[in-house]
């Protein structure tokens, strides 16, 4: 919840605008300002004060307890010109909130956190728990000092600045691909004078200017008798991790059998650890090869192993075999086992939209900044180069190298990198998702990031041509024989479906569009509207309306999208419009009102 506080009519007006925009996220605090701040500080995760910055500082100062518990505080001046992240920029989310508030109020977000100011990812903003001398290591990164990265596990981190150099992890751990050609052994924890970032799920005593990032690599399988106390389950898990030299901050989940999905001791233990409970059917677990099967769980829940089998169900290395709790004076009621799952490389297939920066989705922006490696067509890379973090490795190539880019992106992800493979529009529509996923196996994680397609961008410019059933067809025969393309065009024509043509015409391919239009004309009147949009959403965007009978194919090229209406499509006030449906237009009262209103 976000608490909103103001003291004047001007501040109240801005406050009310924010409250109206976020009705489910905000709570307005009325009354004397000091009391309102105190209540909001205690009750909310974040606070927005429409007050002078100095006043907010004085009001919040007595309430501060620590950066890990204080809410994020954003201060907005009464003129609504600036949204200042005042407190809890990272931990409290004030930096991100300042940008959100700025979007709603059209205020300029002001962020003074050192890492954000120079576009370097904060160690506490990498998506992993972090322990150690965060301030000292961050300062070393910002000052350009040599900083060692010791990644024991090969976790796919975002791009880090060039002064952060990946080192070998030593002979006791199998090597993983490094971020540079430098090949020095990682020093042991507490035995280095160089600022060091470690990535590990192992417990360690850290020295000055050392931090450790905790990736979610550990799965704890848990079995429990009915009514097992949470203290027994949680104590067993914590003791097992500690005795094995493993960090509870790297636990990704507790895993168990379906029959124990609602067992209070397991559910509450997971809640206290801040992780989900993952369950599997008994027959799934019975098929997992384990070192310590038992007749007791077989009789109780239908599988000879719960703890070991549940931990191993998703693969990984068994670090701690089944271990039982040891309560005094009675039989144990809980078991656990610990598995390490090797981090997987990450491939995000990102659609950039049709070209305009404001049509690039927030999720796409996040994935571009999450990546350590970017793969893309050179002209698309140029569009978003300024959004990448310093240190991002860029692999770009020209037209015609789509399959090579797909193979490269998958190969980089298989090395354990965080990779973004970019394409225009939506990456899954005549773009890079298909060749990439055809290359990818199940050894990497793949994230699809949708984008605004050229067809949708063109439709918005033309009016509402896609108001009923529609199809997209590429007229390029580079990958599809013309006979197949023609059959699809003819099917769309006979079905009276609106058609958007991609790749309609090029210098070496000038007859396909006239042929496609002639096929459509067999089933539609010559006056059927046709919309032609070139470079939709870009500075040199152009659009025109014509008809099947009058369209000059010479005005069309590869940068153009051609949309042909169906028999109901009309030109209305200079716009291309296809009615949503047919029944309600003729006052048919049987039409479903919910369908009409969509």
Beta strands, then each sheet from edge to edge (+ up, - down):
strand 1: 2-6
strand 2: 26-28
strand 3: 46-50
strand 4: 72-76
strand 5: 82-87
strand 6: 108-110
strand 7: 129-132
strand 8: 147-151
strand 9: 164-166
strand 10: 196-199
strand 11: 210-214
strand 12: 218-224
strand 13: 251-257
strand 14: 276-280
strand 15: 317-324
strand 16: 334-340
strand 17: 345-351
strand 18: 373-377
strand 19: 393-397
strand 20: 418-423
strand 21: 444-449
strand 22: 463-464
strand 23: 470-474
strand 24: 498-502
strand 25: 529-534
strand 26: 542-547
strand 27: 560-564
strand 28: 570-572
strand 29: 575-577
sheet 1: 2+ 1+ 3+ 4+ 5- 6-
sheet 2: 7+ 11- 10- 8- 9-
sheet 3: 14+ 13+ 12+ 16- 15+
sheet 4: 19+ 18+ 20+ 17+ 21+
sheet 5: 22+ 29+ 28-
sheet 6: 23+ 24+ 27- 25+ 26-
end
